[in-house]
Amino acid sequence: MPLRFITRFIFLLFFAAAQASSPGIAAAASGGADARTILVWGDSLSAGYGLDKGQDWPTLLQTRLQDKGFRHVVVNGSVSGETSSGGRTRLPAALAEHAPSILILELGANDGLRGLQPKLLADNLKAMIDAANKSGAQVLLVGMQMPPNYGPAYTRRFSAVFSDLAESEDLPLVPFLMEGFADRPELFLADGIHPTADAQALILDTVWAKLQPMLVQADARAQRR
């Protein structure tokens, strides 16, 4: 990813963090009485920062699930400016309320921009993974990258948090939410950072590549019961 882009990406995430909205959870359309829940747990990249209502990728995910015949309800618990610490604090109540079958965990960028120790991020992510597993939810982990100006040692350690957790916890991993279009300025808002409405379908495709096998396997297990 170009240095100029990722540097501005970190700066704007910091700006978004400073203006973070109060935590809120939005549910998409119901999938029926027997529907299972997918809980999206992220920051501004999943909260639809700068977009009109209904343009964010979690809302598009709900439509795709319905089109593909999966009876799931998407609940978007993402908050602009969220950190792994904040997400860890809020998650138990959300798990208890929504009892998701799948948790899409997209947090960490705001930890990195503050230069927090990767071990703290790893500890918070691991705690959220453990909480999700204890509640019966599978986890899809979404990774993040830091810019080179944070230094090669830090950027390697930061990126390794996600890959190491995915390996040790045997989790599916989306390496980077904006994979494949991060160098296309036309797919970002005027701030040059947050993806446009047109980019949301690309984000969904990236997530879907890892999510769909989880859904298929879950349906197969349900049919065997």
N, C-alpha and C positions, 0 to 999 in steps of 0.2 A: 504494500500500500504506500502511495506517495507520502513523503515526510510532511509536506505542507498540509495535506488533508488530515492526517492523523493528529498533527499538532493542533490544528483548529478544532478537530473533533473533541479532544480533551478539554480545550478551553471552553467550548460551548456546553459541554456536559457540566463543567464547573458552574457556568452561568445558570444552567437549568437547575442545578442543585440549590443555588442560592435563592431561586424563585420556586422551589418545590411546593406543589399544592398539598393540601391535606390529604391523607390517605383515603382512598375510596375504591370500592370494588364494583365493577360493572359486569353484569351477566348478559350474555347474548340470548337469542331466542331459545325457548324451551325445546328440547328434543323428545319430549314425552315423559310419561310417568316412570319408565324404566331407563331413562337416559343416565349415562355416567358423566362425570364432570372432569373437564380439563382446566386446571388452574394455571394461568400465566402469571409468573411472579418476577417482574422486571422493573426497569427504570424508564426513562423518557423514550427510549427506542421502542419499547413495547406499549407505552402508555398513549401513543398517538400524539406526541408533542407537536404542536403547530398544525395539526390536521383537523378537518371537520369531523364531527361525530360520525362514526361508522366507516371511516377510511383506513383505520389502523389494521395492521396485519392480524391481530387476534379476532377482529370482527370478520375479516375475510376468511379466516380459518373456520369459523362457524358455518359460513356458506359452503365451503368446500366439504366439510364433514357431511352436511346434509346432502350435497350433490353426490357424494361417494357412498351414501347409505349408512354412514356411521351415526349411531344414536348417542351423540355426546353434546353436552352443553359447555360452551367456553365461558369461563369466568375470568375477567381480566383484573387482577389485583395489582397491576403495575403502577408505580408512582414516579413522576419525574423527580430526579435528584436522589433517588433511593440508593442507599448503601447496603452492603451485605449485613452490617450490624442492624440497620433498621428493618431490613427484610426478615432477619432472624427473629427480631422481637415481635413483629407482627404476624409471623407465619402460624404459630400454634392456634390462634383464634380463627384464622381463615381455614385451616385444615379441619378444625372442629365444626365450623359452620357449613362448609361446602363438601366435606368428605370426598375430595377428588380422587379419581382413579389414576390420573396422570398430573404431575407437576412439571411445568416447563420453567426451569430456573435460569433466569437471565439477569444476573447481578454481578457486579464487580468493577465496572468501568469507573464508577465514582469513588471506589476505594483506591484504584490506581492513580487517578488524577490528584489525589491527596498525598500520594507517595507512601501510603500505609504499607506496613510489612506484609508481604505475600502470605506469611504464616497466619496472620490474623484473618485474611480473606479465606484461606483454606479452612481454618477452624470454623468460621461462620457458615461457609458453604456446606461443610461436613455436618454441622449441627442441623442445618435445614434438610439435608439429604436424609439424615437419621430420623428426623421428625416425620418426614414424608413417608419413609419406609415403615415406620412404626404405625402410622395411620392407615397403611395399606396402599399408598400411592406409589406408582412408579415415577422415576425422575428422568427427564430429558434435560441434560446440562448444556447450557449455551456459554461458550467461551468468549473472551475479549482479548484485545491486544493493546499494548502501550506503545507510544512513539519512541523512536530511537534516542531522542534527546533526554529520555529518562535514564539512559545508560544501558549498555548491553547486558550487564549483570542483572539489573532490575527487570528489564523487559523479558529476559529469559525466565527468570524466576516467576514473574507474574503469569506469563503464558503457561508455564509448567503446572501451575496450580490446577488449571482446568483439565489438562490432559492426564495429570497424575491422579486426580480424583476420579476421572472417568475410568481409568484403568483399575485403580484399587477398589472402586465400588462397583465395577462392572456396569457402567452406565453408558447409554448412547450419548454422543457428544456432537453438537454443532460447533465447529471451531470458531466461526465468526459470523455474526448475524448479517453483516453486509457484504458477505463474500460475493465476488463477481461483479460488483458495481461501485465499489468504494472510490474508484478513480473516474467516475462519470458525474461531473458537476451538475449536469442537467437533471439528475435524479435526487438533488438535494434542495432544501428550502433556501431562502435568501441568506440564512446564516451560514450556509455552506457546510452544514453538519448534519442536521436532521433530515432523514429521507422524506421525499415527497410522497404524495398519494400514489403516484405511478410506480414508485419503488416498493410499495408495500406488497405487491404481488410477488416480486422477486424475493423479498424476505420470507414470505410464506413458502415459496418453493424450497428455499434453503432449509427451513424448519421441517417442512413436510417430508423431505427426503429421509429424515431420521424418525419422524413421528409416525408416519404411515406403517412401517413394520411393527411398531409397538402396538398400534391399533389392531392390526391383523392378527398378531399373536394373542392379544387379549381376547379378541372375539373367538379365536380357535379354542382357547382354554375354556371360555364360557360355554361353548357348544359341547365340550366333552363332559361337562358336569351333569 
